[in-house]
Amino acid sequence: MELATVKKTKTDVFHIRTTGEEHVKYAETISDMYRESAKVRGIGIANRPPDYIAEKMRNGNAIIALHEDGRLAGFCYIETWSHGKYVVNSGLIVSSEFRKQGLAKRIKQTVFNLSRTRYPEAKIFGITTSSAVMKINSQLGYRPVTYSELTTDQKFWDGCQSCPNYDILNRNKRKHCLCTAMLYDPGEAEKRSDNSRNEEQ
């Protein structure tokens, strides 16, 4: 199985890896975690049914974090849009009992690495209301953008229909909503890297 991992320390109790068939048993629990998180935070989070999550797992398009005793610790998945021109790292979630341990950042870094490996030319984007996710995205090289810079694929926006804020998105003609859009452009990242090297020379 392909692994997309972040370096593990000797004291690390979490196993973070690319998903496979053996992880499908966690799909229903993850779906429940999304619903509960939306209730607790009082914000819009699109529902992800178990079958949808299971498909991501089987295709190896997701990252799962498990405690060494087998408990589910966290999850995130990738989705491609506009014929592979865009990739989304979506649905980042960490079980409440394992929060504030830096796990969200490690999962996000791992799914970002997986996306860059499989789709090196694609722009990676996400929309979120989480300040913690925004901070992690910024550290990975994302920048805030307008919705017009994201995919125009209708299926992506249809995925927002289960969010309680969908009417806001429609009223604003899909130009903005309560979520912040963030984008990583590999072309821009390469230019910044080149400029940095030139400045050091």
Secondary structure as UniProt FT lines:
FT   TURN            10..11
FT   STRAND          14..18
FT   HELIX           21..26
FT   HELIX           27..41
FT   HELIX           50..58
FT   TURN            59..60
FT   STRAND          62..67
FT   TURN            68..69
FT   STRAND          72..81
FT   TURN            82..85
FT   STRAND          86..94
FT   HELIX           96..98
FT   HELIX           103..118
FT   TURN            120..121
FT   STRAND          123..128
FT   HELIX           131..140
FT   STRAND          143..145
FT   HELIX           147..149
FT   HELIX           154..158
FT   HELIX           159..162
FT   TURN            164..165
FT   HELIX           166..171
FT   TURN            172..174
FT   STRAND          180..184
FT   HELIX           186..200
//
